[in-house]
C-alpha cells in the first residue's frame, strides 16, 4: 500500500476536475462537484501546511479542521497573501451546505458550478506554485 500526502490526494482529484464538472453536467447535479472542489483546496492547503514550519501558536489539530477560512488564515500567517482569502471563504461555504440537509442546504446551479470551477482552478494554480517553490527550496542544497 502506498502512502499519499494531502497534496498528492488533492492533485489526483484536481487532475480530473474538468471531467468531474462534465460528469456533474451530464447528471444535472452539481452538489457533489462543489463539495469536491472545496475538498481539493482543503487538501492542498493542508499539504502545504504539513511541509511548512508552523507558528508556535498553531495547534497540531489544524489538520482536523475543514474550514478553508481557518486554513487560509494559517497559510497567510506563514506565506502572506498567497491566495485570495475571499474566494477560499466563498468556496468553503459549499463544503457543508451542499452535502447535508438543513436550513442552509443549497442546490448548486450550473452557473454556480462554473464559478466554483473557475475559482478552484485559480486557487489551485496559486497553491501548486507555492507548493513547488517550497519543495524546490527544501531540495536545493544552497537553499534557493
KEZA-559736 format. One record per residue (C-alpha): residue number from 1; z negated, x, y negated. Coordinates in Angstrom, 1 decimal, always signed. Example, Ala and Ser with C-alpha at 12.3 -4.5 7.8 and 13.67 -1.06 7.14 Angstrom:
2
{num 1 | Z -7.8 | X +12.3 | Y +4.5}
{num 2 | Z -7.1 | X +13.7 | Y +1.1}
END
This chain:
144
{num 1 | Z +0.0 | X +0.0 | Y +0.0}
{num 2 | Z +1.0 | X +1.4 | Y -3.4}
{num 3 | Z -1.2 | X +1.4 | Y -6.4}
{num 4 | Z +0.2 | X +0.0 | Y -9.6}
{num 5 | Z -1.2 | X +0.2 | Y -13.1}
{num 6 | Z -1.4 | X -2.6 | Y -15.6}
{num 7 | Z +1.6 | X -1.2 | Y -17.3}
{num 8 | Z +3.6 | X -0.9 | Y -14.1}
{num 9 | Z +3.0 | X -4.5 | Y -13.2}
{num 10 | Z +3.9 | X -5.6 | Y -16.8}
{num 11 | Z +7.1 | X -3.6 | Y -16.6}
{num 12 | Z +8.1 | X -5.2 | Y -13.3}
{num 13 | Z +7.8 | X -8.6 | Y -14.9}
{num 14 | Z +9.3 | X -7.6 | Y -18.2}
{num 15 | Z +12.4 | X -6.1 | Y -16.5}
{num 16 | Z +13.2 | X -9.7 | Y -15.3}
{num 17 | Z +12.3 | X -11.6 | Y -18.4}
{num 18 | Z +15.8 | X -12.8 | Y -19.1}
{num 19 | Z +16.1 | X -14.0 | Y -15.5}
{num 20 | Z +12.8 | X -15.8 | Y -15.9}
{num 21 | Z +14.0 | X -17.5 | Y -19.0}
{num 22 | Z +17.2 | X -18.7 | Y -17.3}
{num 23 | Z +15.2 | X -20.0 | Y -14.3}
{num 24 | Z +12.9 | X -21.9 | Y -16.7}
{num 25 | Z +16.1 | X -23.2 | Y -18.4}
{num 26 | Z +17.5 | X -24.4 | Y -15.1}
{num 27 | Z +14.2 | X -26.1 | Y -14.2}
{num 28 | Z +13.8 | X -27.6 | Y -17.7}
{num 29 | Z +10.2 | X -26.4 | Y -17.6}
{num 30 | Z +9.2 | X -23.6 | Y -19.9}
{num 31 | Z +5.4 | X -23.6 | Y -19.5}
{num 32 | Z +5.2 | X -21.0 | Y -16.7}
{num 33 | Z +7.6 | X -18.8 | Y -18.6}
{num 34 | Z +5.5 | X -18.9 | Y -21.7}
{num 35 | Z +2.3 | X -18.1 | Y -19.8}
{num 36 | Z +4.1 | X -15.2 | Y -18.0}
{num 37 | Z +5.2 | X -13.8 | Y -21.4}
{num 38 | Z +1.6 | X -13.7 | Y -22.6}
{num 39 | Z +0.6 | X -12.1 | Y -19.3}
{num 40 | Z +3.2 | X -9.4 | Y -19.7}
{num 41 | Z +1.9 | X -8.4 | Y -23.2}
{num 42 | Z -1.7 | X -8.6 | Y -21.9}
{num 43 | Z -1.0 | X -6.2 | Y -19.1}
{num 44 | Z +1.0 | X -3.8 | Y -21.4}
{num 45 | Z -2.0 | X -3.8 | Y -23.9}
{num 46 | Z -4.4 | X -3.2 | Y -21.0}
{num 47 | Z -2.1 | X -0.5 | Y -19.6}
{num 48 | Z -2.2 | X +1.4 | Y -22.9}
{num 49 | Z -5.9 | X +1.0 | Y -23.4}
{num 50 | Z -6.5 | X +2.2 | Y -19.9}
{num 51 | Z -4.9 | X +5.6 | Y -20.7}
{num 52 | Z -6.4 | X +5.9 | Y -24.1}
{num 53 | Z -9.8 | X +7.2 | Y -25.3}
{num 54 | Z -11.6 | X +4.0 | Y -26.2}
{num 55 | Z -14.0 | X +4.0 | Y -29.2}
{num 56 | Z -17.6 | X +4.1 | Y -28.1}
{num 57 | Z -18.4 | X +0.6 | Y -29.3}
{num 58 | Z -15.7 | X -0.9 | Y -27.0}
{num 59 | Z -17.2 | X -2.4 | Y -23.8}
{num 60 | Z -15.6 | X -1.4 | Y -20.5}
{num 61 | Z -15.4 | X -5.2 | Y -20.0}
{num 62 | Z -12.4 | X -5.2 | Y -22.3}
{num 63 | Z -10.2 | X -5.2 | Y -19.2}
{num 64 | Z -11.7 | X -8.6 | Y -18.2}
{num 65 | Z -10.6 | X -10.2 | Y -21.4}
{num 66 | Z -7.4 | X -12.2 | Y -21.7}
{num 67 | Z -7.3 | X -12.7 | Y -25.4}
{num 68 | Z -4.3 | X -10.9 | Y -27.0}
{num 69 | Z -6.1 | X -11.1 | Y -30.3}
{num 70 | Z -9.1 | X -9.0 | Y -29.0}
{num 71 | Z -6.8 | X -6.6 | Y -27.1}
{num 72 | Z -4.6 | X -6.2 | Y -30.1}
{num 73 | Z -7.6 | X -5.6 | Y -32.4}
{num 74 | Z -8.8 | X -2.9 | Y -29.9}
{num 75 | Z -5.4 | X -1.3 | Y -29.8}
{num 76 | Z -5.2 | X -1.2 | Y -33.6}
{num 77 | Z -8.6 | X +0.5 | Y -33.7}
{num 78 | Z -7.0 | X +3.4 | Y -31.9}
{num 79 | Z -3.4 | X +3.1 | Y -32.9}
{num 80 | Z -3.3 | X +1.2 | Y -36.3}
{num 81 | Z -0.5 | X -1.3 | Y -36.9}
{num 82 | Z +1.4 | X -0.6 | Y -33.8}
{num 83 | Z +2.3 | X -4.2 | Y -33.1}
{num 84 | Z +2.5 | X -7.4 | Y -35.0}
{num 85 | Z -1.0 | X -8.9 | Y -34.6}
{num 86 | Z +0.1 | X -12.3 | Y -35.8}
{num 87 | Z +2.8 | X -12.5 | Y -33.1}
{num 88 | Z +0.4 | X -11.4 | Y -30.4}
{num 89 | Z -2.1 | X -14.1 | Y -31.6}
{num 90 | Z +0.6 | X -16.8 | Y -31.5}
{num 91 | Z +1.7 | X -15.8 | Y -28.0}
{num 92 | Z -1.9 | X -15.7 | Y -26.8}
{num 93 | Z -2.2 | X -19.5 | Y -27.5}
{num 94 | Z +0.4 | X -20.2 | Y -24.8}
{num 95 | Z -1.6 | X -18.5 | Y -22.0}
{num 96 | Z -4.1 | X -21.3 | Y -21.5}
{num 97 | Z -2.5 | X -24.2 | Y -23.4}
{num 98 | Z +0.5 | X -24.2 | Y -21.1}
{num 99 | Z -1.3 | X -23.9 | Y -17.8}
{num 100 | Z -4.3 | X -26.2 | Y -17.9}
{num 101 | Z -4.6 | X -29.9 | Y -18.7}
{num 102 | Z -6.8 | X -31.0 | Y -21.5}
{num 103 | Z -6.7 | X -31.8 | Y -25.2}
{num 104 | Z -4.9 | X -28.6 | Y -26.1}
{num 105 | Z -2.2 | X -28.8 | Y -23.4}
{num 106 | Z +1.2 | X -28.0 | Y -24.7}
{num 107 | Z +4.6 | X -28.7 | Y -23.1}
{num 108 | Z +6.8 | X -25.8 | Y -24.2}
{num 109 | Z +10.2 | X -26.8 | Y -25.6}
{num 110 | Z +13.4 | X -24.8 | Y -25.2}
{num 111 | Z +13.2 | X -23.8 | Y -28.8}
{num 112 | Z +9.7 | X -22.6 | Y -28.5}
{num 113 | Z +10.6 | X -20.7 | Y -25.3}
{num 114 | Z +13.4 | X -18.9 | Y -27.2}
{num 115 | Z +10.9 | X -17.9 | Y -29.9}
{num 116 | Z +8.5 | X -16.8 | Y -27.2}
{num 117 | Z +11.2 | X -14.7 | Y -25.6}
{num 118 | Z +12.1 | X -13.0 | Y -28.9}
{num 119 | Z +8.5 | X -12.3 | Y -29.8}
{num 120 | Z +7.7 | X -11.0 | Y -26.3}
{num 121 | Z +10.7 | X -8.6 | Y -26.5}
{num 122 | Z +9.7 | X -7.4 | Y -29.9}
{num 123 | Z +6.0 | X -6.8 | Y -28.9}
{num 124 | Z +7.0 | X -5.2 | Y -25.6}
{num 125 | Z +9.5 | X -2.8 | Y -27.1}
{num 126 | Z +6.9 | X -1.6 | Y -29.5}
{num 127 | Z +4.3 | X -1.3 | Y -26.7}
{num 128 | Z +6.7 | X +0.6 | Y -24.4}
{num 129 | Z +7.5 | X +3.1 | Y -27.2}
{num 130 | Z +3.7 | X +3.6 | Y -27.8}
{num 131 | Z +3.0 | X +4.0 | Y -24.1}
{num 132 | Z +5.8 | X +6.5 | Y -23.7}
{num 133 | Z +4.6 | X +8.5 | Y -26.7}
{num 134 | Z +1.1 | X +8.6 | Y -25.3}
{num 135 | Z +2.4 | X +9.7 | Y -21.9}
{num 136 | Z +4.6 | X +12.4 | Y -23.4}
{num 137 | Z +1.7 | X +13.8 | Y -25.4}
{num 138 | Z -0.5 | X +13.9 | Y -22.3}
{num 139 | Z +2.1 | X +15.6 | Y -20.2}
{num 140 | Z +3.2 | X +18.2 | Y -22.8}
{num 141 | Z +1.2 | X +21.4 | Y -22.3}
{num 142 | Z +1.3 | X +22.1 | Y -26.1}
{num 143 | Z +0.1 | X +18.5 | Y -26.9}
{num 144 | Z +3.1 | X +17.2 | Y -28.7}
END
